[in-house]
Amino acid sequence: MPQPKRPRHLGVIMDGNGRWARARGLPRLAGHREGAARARDIVRWAADAGIAEISLYAFSTENWARPEEEVRGLMALLAQLLPREIPEMQKEGVRLVALGDVDRLPARARRALQRAIAATRENRRITLALCLNYGGQQEIVEGVKRALAWALAAEDPQARIAELTPERFRRFLWRAELAPVDLIIRTGGELRISNFHLWDAAYAELYFTDTLWPDFTRAEFEQALADFAARERRFGRISEQVRR
Ligand code: FPP
């Protein structure tokens, strides 16, 4: 198993916007605004570091349960920021894709997203997967439904079901076109995955930091990459096997 020095696909749980805002006596949405600025930064840092794919957990399937004003504010922010970011994405070679059940987003946010995706589809330097209305369990359940539909459409459904392996099942996930996540960074001090990239979390490396997302710096990003490069990824094997 080759030892990757850089993650091919980096996932980020951008937690701590609310606490950052509260500490300054600002509304929570001000924290999300500053968080969005860091999101822009990390895509640039990742592209500079030669990372091919980055996915940002911007809105989870559980985030709908937040106060209505905050949900509305986040969706408005998305609709406002995405069109503005297109020139920068073109300049940096960012191809935007969405990961999640985006059909459920409010129309304005959905349209802004579709436009930005269409405008950047030819870019090749880095793929940015914006996770919106994303949930790892939901993704797996949707995958099971697709796999069952595929099996039931065959002459011998039982044989198809018997053929399913984790590798084959992966193509039924929303993320089929993305490489498995190698490294997940979570800011904000919580030590959990929160329904992010559940399938790939099987072997992803995890980097947790207490830093609140709006305070995340390039130096800490580099620290997370250095940490990743120093880890031995064994994928269930023993050390002597992977070092060969
Ligand atoms: C978690 O912080 C952050 C989010 C739920 C949203 C992340 C959104 C952005 C970085 C802005 C860009 C995305 C959109 C959709 C415009 P938190 O609110 O849970 O912080 P807390 O734990 O301190 O309360």
py3Dmol code that shows the C-alpha trace and the ligand (Angstrom):
import py3Dmol

protein = """\
ATOM      1  CA  MET A   1       0.000   0.000   0.000  1.00  0.00           C
ATOM      2  CA  PRO A   2       1.729   3.269  -1.010  1.00  0.00           C
ATOM      3  CA  GLN A   3       2.204   5.825   1.747  1.00  0.00           C
ATOM      4  CA  PRO A   4       0.408   8.973   0.582  1.00  0.00           C
ATOM      5  CA  LYS A   5       2.217  12.079   1.702  1.00  0.00           C
ATOM      6  CA  ARG A   6      -0.750  14.301   0.911  1.00  0.00           C
ATOM      7  CA  PRO A   7      -4.421  13.414   1.222  1.00  0.00           C
ATOM      8  CA  ARG A   8      -6.024  13.046  -2.180  1.00  0.00           C
ATOM      9  CA  HIS A   9      -9.394  13.953  -0.701  1.00  0.00           C
ATOM     10  CA  LEU A  10      -9.623  16.147   2.390  1.00  0.00           C
ATOM     11  CA  GLY A  11     -12.892  16.519   4.335  1.00  0.00           C
ATOM     12  CA  VAL A  12     -13.515  19.394   6.749  1.00  0.00           C
ATOM     13  CA  ILE A  13     -16.086  19.743   9.539  1.00  0.00           C
ATOM     14  CA  MET A  14     -16.155  23.510  10.013  1.00  0.00           C
ATOM     15  CA  ASP A  15     -17.412  23.718  13.601  1.00  0.00           C
ATOM     16  CA  GLY A  16     -17.344  26.644  16.007  1.00  0.00           C
ATOM     17  CA  ASN A  17     -18.828  29.549  14.054  1.00  0.00           C
ATOM     18  CA  GLY A  18     -21.552  30.148  16.648  1.00  0.00           C
ATOM     19  CA  ARG A  19     -19.141  30.179  19.589  1.00  0.00           C
ATOM     20  CA  TRP A  20     -16.749  32.469  17.717  1.00  0.00           C
ATOM     21  CA  ALA A  21     -19.584  34.965  17.203  1.00  0.00           C
ATOM     22  CA  ARG A  22     -20.897  34.669  20.774  1.00  0.00           C
ATOM     23  CA  ALA A  23     -17.435  35.366  22.202  1.00  0.00           C
ATOM     24  CA  ARG A  24     -17.543  38.693  20.339  1.00  0.00           C
ATOM     25  CA  GLY A  25     -21.121  39.560  21.209  1.00  0.00           C
ATOM     26  CA  LEU A  26     -22.126  39.109  17.568  1.00  0.00           C
ATOM     27  CA  PRO A  27     -25.105  37.250  16.078  1.00  0.00           C
ATOM     28  CA  ARG A  28     -24.428  33.625  15.082  1.00  0.00           C
ATOM     29  CA  LEU A  29     -24.733  34.524  11.429  1.00  0.00           C
ATOM     30  CA  ALA A  30     -21.698  36.801  11.729  1.00  0.00           C
ATOM     31  CA  GLY A  31     -19.800  33.651  12.718  1.00  0.00           C
ATOM     32  CA  HIS A  32     -21.047  31.834   9.636  1.00  0.00           C
ATOM     33  CA  ARG A  33     -19.962  34.776   7.472  1.00  0.00           C
ATOM     34  CA  GLU A  34     -16.458  34.641   8.899  1.00  0.00           C
ATOM     35  CA  GLY A  35     -16.607  30.848   8.537  1.00  0.00           C
ATOM     36  CA  ALA A  36     -17.411  31.228   4.875  1.00  0.00           C
ATOM     37  CA  ALA A  37     -14.282  33.390   4.488  1.00  0.00           C
ATOM     38  CA  ARG A  38     -12.207  30.565   6.011  1.00  0.00           C
ATOM     39  CA  ALA A  39     -13.905  28.098   3.666  1.00  0.00           C
ATOM     40  CA  ARG A  40     -12.676  30.209   0.764  1.00  0.00           C
ATOM     41  CA  ASP A  41      -9.174  30.273   2.312  1.00  0.00           C
ATOM     42  CA  ILE A  42      -8.885  26.528   2.861  1.00  0.00           C
ATOM     43  CA  VAL A  43      -9.861  25.738  -0.732  1.00  0.00           C
ATOM     44  CA  ARG A  44      -7.001  27.957  -1.884  1.00  0.00           C
ATOM     45  CA  TRP A  45      -4.562  26.454   0.628  1.00  0.00           C
ATOM     46  CA  ALA A  46      -5.589  22.953  -0.413  1.00  0.00           C
ATOM     47  CA  ALA A  47      -5.162  23.719  -4.112  1.00  0.00           C
ATOM     48  CA  ASP A  48      -1.692  25.160  -3.374  1.00  0.00           C
ATOM     49  CA  ALA A  49      -0.830  21.988  -1.433  1.00  0.00           C
ATOM     50  CA  GLY A  50      -1.710  19.810  -4.432  1.00  0.00           C
ATOM     51  CA  ILE A  51      -4.832  18.304  -2.874  1.00  0.00           C
ATOM     52  CA  ALA A  52      -7.145  17.123  -5.652  1.00  0.00           C
ATOM     53  CA  GLU A  53     -10.457  17.091  -3.779  1.00  0.00           C
ATOM     54  CA  ILE A  54     -11.819  18.895  -0.741  1.00  0.00           C
ATOM     55  CA  SER A  55     -15.247  18.493   0.771  1.00  0.00           C
ATOM     56  CA  LEU A  56     -16.671  21.037   3.188  1.00  0.00           C
ATOM     57  CA  TYR A  57     -19.523  20.157   5.564  1.00  0.00           C
ATOM     58  CA  ALA A  58     -21.596  23.317   5.114  1.00  0.00           C
ATOM     59  CA  PHE A  59     -25.079  22.109   6.090  1.00  0.00           C
ATOM     60  CA  SER A  60     -26.054  18.730   7.489  1.00  0.00           C
ATOM     61  CA  THR A  61     -29.400  16.941   7.278  1.00  0.00           C
ATOM     62  CA  GLU A  62     -29.683  17.650  11.030  1.00  0.00           C
ATOM     63  CA  ASN A  63     -29.039  21.400  10.667  1.00  0.00           C
ATOM     64  CA  TRP A  64     -32.668  21.975   9.591  1.00  0.00           C
ATOM     65  CA  ALA A  65     -33.520  21.592  13.282  1.00  0.00           C
ATOM     66  CA  ARG A  66     -31.697  24.856  14.117  1.00  0.00           C
ATOM     67  CA  PRO A  67     -33.743  28.021  14.793  1.00  0.00           C
ATOM     68  CA  GLU A  68     -35.555  29.019  11.628  1.00  0.00           C
ATOM     69  CA  GLU A  69     -33.771  32.364  11.484  1.00  0.00           C
ATOM     70  CA  GLU A  70     -30.364  30.685  11.429  1.00  0.00           C
ATOM     71  CA  VAL A  71     -31.390  28.195   8.727  1.00  0.00           C
ATOM     72  CA  ARG A  72     -32.789  31.030   6.629  1.00  0.00           C
ATOM     73  CA  GLY A  73     -29.650  33.077   7.220  1.00  0.00           C
ATOM     74  CA  LEU A  74     -27.351  30.219   6.147  1.00  0.00           C
ATOM     75  CA  MET A  75     -29.362  29.592   2.987  1.00  0.00           C
ATOM     76  CA  ALA A  76     -29.398  33.320   2.163  1.00  0.00           C
ATOM     77  CA  LEU A  77     -25.639  33.440   2.727  1.00  0.00           C
ATOM     78  CA  LEU A  78     -25.176  30.552   0.331  1.00  0.00           C
ATOM     79  CA  ALA A  79     -27.338  32.207  -2.352  1.00  0.00           C
ATOM     80  CA  GLN A  80     -25.467  35.483  -1.881  1.00  0.00           C
ATOM     81  CA  LEU A  81     -21.907  34.164  -1.748  1.00  0.00           C
ATOM     82  CA  LEU A  82     -21.894  31.511  -4.464  1.00  0.00           C
ATOM     83  CA  PRO A  83     -22.366  33.872  -7.454  1.00  0.00           C
ATOM     84  CA  ARG A  84     -19.672  36.180  -6.028  1.00  0.00           C
ATOM     85  CA  GLU A  85     -17.202  33.325  -5.703  1.00  0.00           C
ATOM     86  CA  ILE A  86     -17.432  32.205  -9.331  1.00  0.00           C
ATOM     87  CA  PRO A  87     -14.641  34.517 -10.653  1.00  0.00           C
ATOM     88  CA  GLU A  88     -12.279  33.368  -7.876  1.00  0.00           C
ATOM     89  CA  MET A  89     -13.155  29.723  -8.535  1.00  0.00           C
ATOM     90  CA  GLN A  90     -12.397  30.221 -12.230  1.00  0.00           C
ATOM     91  CA  LYS A  91      -9.077  31.866 -11.397  1.00  0.00           C
ATOM     92  CA  GLU A  92      -8.062  29.129  -8.968  1.00  0.00           C
ATOM     93  CA  GLY A  93      -9.282  26.269 -11.178  1.00  0.00           C
ATOM     94  CA  VAL A  94     -11.937  25.112  -8.702  1.00  0.00           C
ATOM     95  CA  ARG A  95     -14.596  22.712  -9.955  1.00  0.00           C
ATOM     96  CA  LEU A  96     -17.629  22.901  -7.694  1.00  0.00           C
ATOM     97  CA  VAL A  97     -19.823  19.868  -7.059  1.00  0.00           C
ATOM     98  CA  ALA A  98     -22.536  19.344  -4.456  1.00  0.00           C
ATOM     99  CA  LEU A  99     -22.815  16.393  -2.135  1.00  0.00           C
ATOM    100  CA  GLY A 100     -26.168  15.811  -0.449  1.00  0.00           C
ATOM    101  CA  ASP A 101     -29.886  15.945  -1.141  1.00  0.00           C
ATOM    102  CA  VAL A 102     -29.777  19.419  -2.698  1.00  0.00           C
ATOM    103  CA  ASP A 103     -33.274  19.180  -4.193  1.00  0.00           C
ATOM    104  CA  ARG A 104     -34.566  20.123  -0.758  1.00  0.00           C
ATOM    105  CA  LEU A 105     -32.682  23.440  -0.579  1.00  0.00           C
ATOM    106  CA  PRO A 106     -34.689  26.657  -0.997  1.00  0.00           C
ATOM    107  CA  ALA A 107     -35.057  27.614  -4.680  1.00  0.00           C
ATOM    108  CA  ARG A 108     -32.726  30.623  -4.552  1.00  0.00           C
ATOM    109  CA  ALA A 109     -29.872  28.687  -2.951  1.00  0.00           C
ATOM    110  CA  ARG A 110     -30.441  25.750  -5.299  1.00  0.00           C
ATOM    111  CA  ARG A 111     -30.324  27.941  -8.376  1.00  0.00           C
ATOM    112  CA  ALA A 112     -27.162  29.717  -7.207  1.00  0.00           C
ATOM    113  CA  LEU A 113     -25.582  26.331  -6.594  1.00  0.00           C
ATOM    114  CA  GLN A 114     -26.580  24.956  -9.996  1.00  0.00           C
ATOM    115  CA  ARG A 115     -25.213  28.048 -11.736  1.00  0.00           C
ATOM    116  CA  ALA A 116     -21.884  27.885  -9.926  1.00  0.00           C
ATOM    117  CA  ILE A 117     -21.591  24.169 -10.673  1.00  0.00           C
ATOM    118  CA  ALA A 118     -22.309  24.729 -14.371  1.00  0.00           C
ATOM    119  CA  ALA A 119     -19.907  27.693 -14.596  1.00  0.00           C
ATOM    120  CA  THR A 120     -16.985  25.795 -13.050  1.00  0.00           C
ATOM    121  CA  ARG A 121     -17.475  22.325 -14.518  1.00  0.00           C
ATOM    122  CA  GLU A 122     -14.409  22.516 -16.797  1.00  0.00           C
ATOM    123  CA  ASN A 123     -12.001  23.513 -14.014  1.00  0.00           C
ATOM    124  CA  ARG A 124      -9.441  20.871 -13.140  1.00  0.00           C
ATOM    125  CA  ARG A 125      -7.043  22.099 -10.439  1.00  0.00           C
ATOM    126  CA  ILE A 126      -9.171  21.093  -7.440  1.00  0.00           C
ATOM    127  CA  THR A 127     -12.683  19.716  -6.923  1.00  0.00           C
ATOM    128  CA  LEU A 128     -14.676  21.358  -4.142  1.00  0.00           C
ATOM    129  CA  ALA A 129     -17.564  19.225  -2.909  1.00  0.00           C
ATOM    130  CA  LEU A 130     -19.914  21.414  -0.926  1.00  0.00           C
ATOM    131  CA  CYS A 131     -21.858  19.156   1.426  1.00  0.00           C
ATOM    132  CA  LEU A 132     -25.345  20.599   1.646  1.00  0.00           C
ATOM    133  CA  ASN A 133     -28.264  18.826   3.234  1.00  0.00           C
ATOM    134  CA  TYR A 134     -25.701  16.058   3.577  1.00  0.00           C
ATOM    135  CA  GLY A 135     -25.938  13.133   5.984  1.00  0.00           C
ATOM    136  CA  GLY A 136     -23.734  10.051   5.879  1.00  0.00           C
ATOM    137  CA  GLN A 137     -26.511   7.717   7.015  1.00  0.00           C
ATOM    138  CA  GLN A 138     -28.898   9.179   4.442  1.00  0.00           C
ATOM    139  CA  GLU A 139     -26.234   8.701   1.768  1.00  0.00           C
ATOM    140  CA  ILE A 140     -25.854   5.027   2.682  1.00  0.00           C
ATOM    141  CA  VAL A 141     -29.623   4.439   2.776  1.00  0.00           C
ATOM    142  CA  GLU A 142     -29.977   6.084  -0.656  1.00  0.00           C
ATOM    143  CA  GLY A 143     -27.157   3.850  -1.860  1.00  0.00           C
ATOM    144  CA  VAL A 144     -28.955   0.758  -0.578  1.00  0.00           C
ATOM    145  CA  LYS A 145     -32.113   1.819  -2.426  1.00  0.00           C
ATOM    146  CA  ARG A 146     -30.192   2.313  -5.674  1.00  0.00           C
ATOM    147  CA  ALA A 147     -28.401  -0.996  -5.256  1.00  0.00           C
ATOM    148  CA  LEU A 148     -31.691  -2.787  -4.649  1.00  0.00           C
ATOM    149  CA  ALA A 149     -33.279  -1.167  -7.708  1.00  0.00           C
ATOM    150  CA  TRP A 150     -30.247  -2.276  -9.739  1.00  0.00           C
ATOM    151  CA  ALA A 151     -30.520  -5.826  -8.381  1.00  0.00           C
ATOM    152  CA  LEU A 152     -34.293  -6.097  -8.835  1.00  0.00           C
ATOM    153  CA  ALA A 153     -34.020  -4.955 -12.464  1.00  0.00           C
ATOM    154  CA  ALA A 154     -31.885  -8.023 -13.266  1.00  0.00           C
ATOM    155  CA  GLU A 155     -33.096 -11.426 -14.375  1.00  0.00           C
ATOM    156  CA  ASP A 156     -31.525 -12.966 -11.302  1.00  0.00           C
ATOM    157  CA  PRO A 157     -31.747 -10.391  -8.461  1.00  0.00           C
ATOM    158  CA  GLN A 158     -30.397 -12.847  -5.893  1.00  0.00           C
ATOM    159  CA  ALA A 159     -27.203 -13.308  -7.888  1.00  0.00           C
ATOM    160  CA  ARG A 160     -26.669  -9.534  -8.096  1.00  0.00           C
ATOM    161  CA  ILE A 161     -27.247  -9.112  -4.384  1.00  0.00           C
ATOM    162  CA  ALA A 162     -24.768 -11.907  -3.699  1.00  0.00           C
ATOM    163  CA  GLU A 163     -22.191 -10.118  -5.897  1.00  0.00           C
ATOM    164  CA  LEU A 164     -22.278  -6.895  -3.859  1.00  0.00           C
ATOM    165  CA  THR A 165     -19.022  -6.054  -2.094  1.00  0.00           C
ATOM    166  CA  PRO A 166     -18.052  -2.814  -0.331  1.00  0.00           C
ATOM    167  CA  GLU A 167     -16.086  -1.786  -3.448  1.00  0.00           C
ATOM    168  CA  ARG A 168     -19.038  -2.417  -5.746  1.00  0.00           C
ATOM    169  CA  PHE A 169     -21.515  -0.837  -3.350  1.00  0.00           C
ATOM    170  CA  ARG A 170     -19.534   2.396  -3.264  1.00  0.00           C
ATOM    171  CA  ARG A 171     -20.636   3.337  -6.759  1.00  0.00           C
ATOM    172  CA  PHE A 172     -24.208   3.659  -5.523  1.00  0.00           C
ATOM    173  CA  LEU A 173     -23.241   6.379  -3.046  1.00  0.00           C
ATOM    174  CA  TRP A 174     -23.729  10.092  -3.797  1.00  0.00           C
ATOM    175  CA  ARG A 175     -19.950  10.482  -3.729  1.00  0.00           C
ATOM    176  CA  ALA A 176     -19.260   7.905  -6.438  1.00  0.00           C
ATOM    177  CA  GLU A 177     -17.101  10.302  -8.482  1.00  0.00           C
ATOM    178  CA  LEU A 178     -14.964  11.416  -5.522  1.00  0.00           C
ATOM    179  CA  ALA A 179     -11.994   9.507  -4.143  1.00  0.00           C
ATOM    180  CA  PRO A 180     -12.361   8.098  -0.621  1.00  0.00           C
ATOM    181  CA  VAL A 181     -11.705  10.738   2.034  1.00  0.00           C
ATOM    182  CA  ASP A 182      -8.156  10.286   3.383  1.00  0.00           C
ATOM    183  CA  LEU A 183      -8.176  12.914   6.107  1.00  0.00           C
ATOM    184  CA  ILE A 184     -10.989  14.588   8.036  1.00  0.00           C
ATOM    185  CA  ILE A 185     -10.218  17.803   9.909  1.00  0.00           C
ATOM    186  CA  ARG A 186     -12.719  18.840  12.575  1.00  0.00           C
ATOM    187  CA  THR A 187     -12.427  22.212  14.291  1.00  0.00           C
ATOM    188  CA  GLY A 188     -14.377  23.418  17.334  1.00  0.00           C
ATOM    189  CA  GLY A 189     -13.270  20.858  19.918  1.00  0.00           C
ATOM    190  CA  GLU A 190     -15.886  18.116  19.545  1.00  0.00           C
ATOM    191  CA  LEU A 191     -14.530  14.584  19.088  1.00  0.00           C
ATOM    192  CA  ARG A 192     -17.067  13.066  16.718  1.00  0.00           C
ATOM    193  CA  ILE A 193     -17.875  12.529  13.042  1.00  0.00           C
ATOM    194  CA  SER A 194     -21.434  13.942  13.177  1.00  0.00           C
ATOM    195  CA  ASN A 195     -22.749  11.956  10.196  1.00  0.00           C
ATOM    196  CA  PHE A 196     -19.994  13.229   7.858  1.00  0.00           C
ATOM    197  CA  HIS A 197     -18.511  10.839   5.261  1.00  0.00           C
ATOM    198  CA  LEU A 198     -19.579   7.752   7.189  1.00  0.00           C
ATOM    199  CA  TRP A 199     -18.652   5.247   4.505  1.00  0.00           C
ATOM    200  CA  ASP A 200     -15.123   6.601   4.058  1.00  0.00           C
ATOM    201  CA  ALA A 201     -14.668   7.212   7.779  1.00  0.00           C
ATOM    202  CA  ALA A 202     -13.890   3.474   7.943  1.00  0.00           C
ATOM    203  CA  TYR A 203     -10.249   4.271   7.084  1.00  0.00           C
ATOM    204  CA  ALA A 204      -9.966   8.054   7.051  1.00  0.00           C
ATOM    205  CA  GLU A 205      -7.382   9.658   9.318  1.00  0.00           C
ATOM    206  CA  LEU A 206      -8.904  12.107  11.795  1.00  0.00           C
ATOM    207  CA  TYR A 207      -7.487  15.439  12.935  1.00  0.00           C
ATOM    208  CA  PHE A 208      -9.293  17.233  15.757  1.00  0.00           C
ATOM    209  CA  THR A 209      -8.508  20.723  17.010  1.00  0.00           C
ATOM    210  CA  ASP A 210     -10.076  23.037  19.598  1.00  0.00           C
ATOM    211  CA  THR A 211      -9.601  26.007  17.256  1.00  0.00           C
ATOM    212  CA  LEU A 212     -12.948  27.512  16.272  1.00  0.00           C
ATOM    213  CA  TRP A 213     -13.460  27.402  12.505  1.00  0.00           C
ATOM    214  CA  PRO A 214     -13.260  31.182  11.890  1.00  0.00           C
ATOM    215  CA  ASP A 215      -9.880  31.180  13.704  1.00  0.00           C
ATOM    216  CA  PHE A 216      -8.417  28.320  11.639  1.00  0.00           C
ATOM    217  CA  THR A 217      -5.137  29.419  10.046  1.00  0.00           C
ATOM    218  CA  ARG A 218      -2.916  28.295   7.228  1.00  0.00           C
ATOM    219  CA  ALA A 219      -0.270  27.318   9.798  1.00  0.00           C
ATOM    220  CA  GLU A 220      -2.720  24.918  11.439  1.00  0.00           C
ATOM    221  CA  PHE A 221      -3.756  23.573   8.045  1.00  0.00           C
ATOM    222  CA  GLU A 222      -0.087  22.820   7.329  1.00  0.00           C
ATOM    223  CA  GLN A 223       0.167  21.219  10.775  1.00  0.00           C
ATOM    224  CA  ALA A 224      -2.753  18.889   9.963  1.00  0.00           C
ATOM    225  CA  LEU A 225      -1.076  17.902   6.668  1.00  0.00           C
ATOM    226  CA  ALA A 226       2.244  17.271   8.412  1.00  0.00           C
ATOM    227  CA  ASP A 227       0.437  15.164  10.983  1.00  0.00           C
ATOM    228  CA  PHE A 228      -1.234  13.158   8.212  1.00  0.00           C
ATOM    229  CA  ALA A 229       2.051  12.635   6.364  1.00  0.00           C
ATOM    230  CA  ALA A 230       3.624  11.221   9.518  1.00  0.00           C
ATOM    231  CA  ARG A 231       0.882   8.648  10.087  1.00  0.00           C
ATOM    232  CA  GLU A 232       1.137   5.071   8.924  1.00  0.00           C
ATOM    233  CA  ARG A 233      -2.008   3.996   7.126  1.00  0.00           C
ATOM    234  CA  ARG A 234      -2.251   0.239   7.524  1.00  0.00           C
ATOM    235  CA  PHE A 235      -5.786  -0.456   6.252  1.00  0.00           C
ATOM    236  CA  GLY A 236      -6.012  -3.430   8.628  1.00  0.00           C
ATOM    237  CA  ARG A 237      -2.546  -4.804   7.817  1.00  0.00           C
ATOM    238  CA  ILE A 238       0.530  -4.862  10.027  1.00  0.00           C
ATOM    239  CA  SER A 239       3.343  -2.358   9.951  1.00  0.00           C
ATOM    240  CA  GLU A 240       5.862  -4.632   8.144  1.00  0.00           C
ATOM    241  CA  GLN A 241       3.430  -5.185   5.285  1.00  0.00           C
ATOM    242  CA  VAL A 242       2.751  -1.536   4.544  1.00  0.00           C
ATOM    243  CA  ARG A 243       6.414  -0.503   4.847  1.00  0.00           C
ATOM    244  CA  ARG A 244       7.574  -2.889   2.123  1.00  0.00           C
TER     245      ARG A 244
END
"""
ligand_1 = """\
24
FPP
C -20.850 24.811 12.491
O -20.656 25.815 13.447
C -21.035 25.379 11.175
C -22.136 25.217 10.398
C -23.303 24.431 10.802
C -22.234 25.848 9.086
C -20.947 26.005 8.359
C -21.114 27.087 7.396
C -20.137 27.876 6.921
C -18.716 27.739 7.256
C -20.512 28.995 6.010
C -20.568 28.571 4.579
C -21.749 27.743 4.339
C -22.964 28.174 3.952
C -24.122 27.206 3.956
C -23.183 29.567 3.506
P -21.717 25.951 14.606
O -22.765 26.912 14.172
O -22.221 24.605 14.980
O -20.842 26.558 15.745
P -21.035 26.313 17.311
O -20.792 24.850 17.562
O -19.961 27.178 17.890
O -22.405 26.776 17.649
"""
view = py3Dmol.view(width=600, height=400)
view.addModel(protein, "pdb")
view.setStyle({"model": 0}, {"cartoon": {"style": "trace"}})
view.addModel(ligand_1, "xyz")
view.setStyle({"model": 1}, {"stick": {}})
view.zoomTo()
view.show()
